[in-house]
Amino acid sequence: MRKKLSIYLLFFFLLLGAFYIGIFWGTDQWKKKLPTLNEVKPFAFINQNGDTITNRHVAGKVHVVEFFFTTCKGICPKMNAALLEIAKNNYDADDFMILSHTVDPDTDSLGRLKIFSDSLKLNNKKWWLLTGTKEKLYEAARKSYLLDDQHDESAAIAEQFIHTQLFALVDKKGSVRGIYDGLDKKELKKLEEDIRLVLNEGYDGPRFVNGIFQNNPN
């Protein structure tokens, strides 16, 4: 009797397992998922090509975000070296990008950003160096990407300076899914793994292609 009961229970759990596999197979529900930390606020910045870039232009794109400045001799070169490696490993993905925002827009003119981009031999279609007003750049770092939480907002904007080694990972829907130390090898490895996770997530929203929205994500 006990043996039969064990067989029935085993059969029940096998059926239950098959039922849930049937429900979630082919969807993202059974896959490992990263938490959503924040939603990126609407923005408008200018890239090294002189183009105005908004959140619409990265709709449907997984992107890594950093804040840097071209005259930095400390952590920025190390951060950009790490991003170059990440770029090399992910440039074959059509829906992957890197956004680097200057924290020193008074110095980092469009011309300077273009020279910097050329010096690193960046793909100008896949890696954008962005500038704008200091207020808007710092607001994006703090309110959208959560990359600067140690600051005194009561100080005049001219006296503030963000110098962070953190990267943010943003998904195709414009949600921040992770924050990583750009100088830590273990964190960078985790970032690479998480990029692949987020790239494999579905996306059914509009994409911004050739200046217009299209609803077909393919």
Steps between C-alpha positions, in 0.01 A plus 500: 500500500779740595683418177189575293451828682860600424448417133178706488670797666793480261263484205306801636812715537619402153164607357515824698849571372396429142199732546716797606756433228215501249373835628832685512695332222577748221451799732738699720322393818725205580826684434716673757405867518675808630310744720381836371677774696367813331344645186709730280344845472459665156822668386651688207879519458737551205746232393849527350348500151296813578171308507234564763440175687190431707371198687302416186826427314593224744153345518545129440873518579681354799761755605777550753523853640798682648593856603855617429706796378767508230770667712473240777834331569380279787209257482352597161769336279457176697123521469516559126747213458243275670225633273715440192519134600124489561443665163723247325302214654158644414532707182360212296166554675288745302310600813802594716653846558719698739413853616782706655395835650751773575487650847704801380304645208680836522824326400366209297376679189360306206834534323686366801260207535544415130879505534474284811269257321738477205798447731330194648379388155143477623217386278304828483175314431533269802677719759380855553686764700233738627500859617244759602446743784670408825166513680338245268803271493523491878125454531523196271788351701311540827131470419505255208808280526558517879875538446566778749345482844767693693445863416384829642221629278486820703835605350498706181518279192829668402653371825378142457705229331405139443791257492358149509640166391156341479330369186126455453336229290177611331261264324308542174207663680712767669518341844819490706567133577839513672783720628862383488845612612692568180834436672413163655568189289231294671244776448599532134459127450155524659418790267595288196274219623213739569532663158434161343205439730338832409578463129302176503192663649209565271403849384168595344527878507578742217850546361640828373640435152607754238335783689161333543339252734416153380293255701656187352782400736664281235 
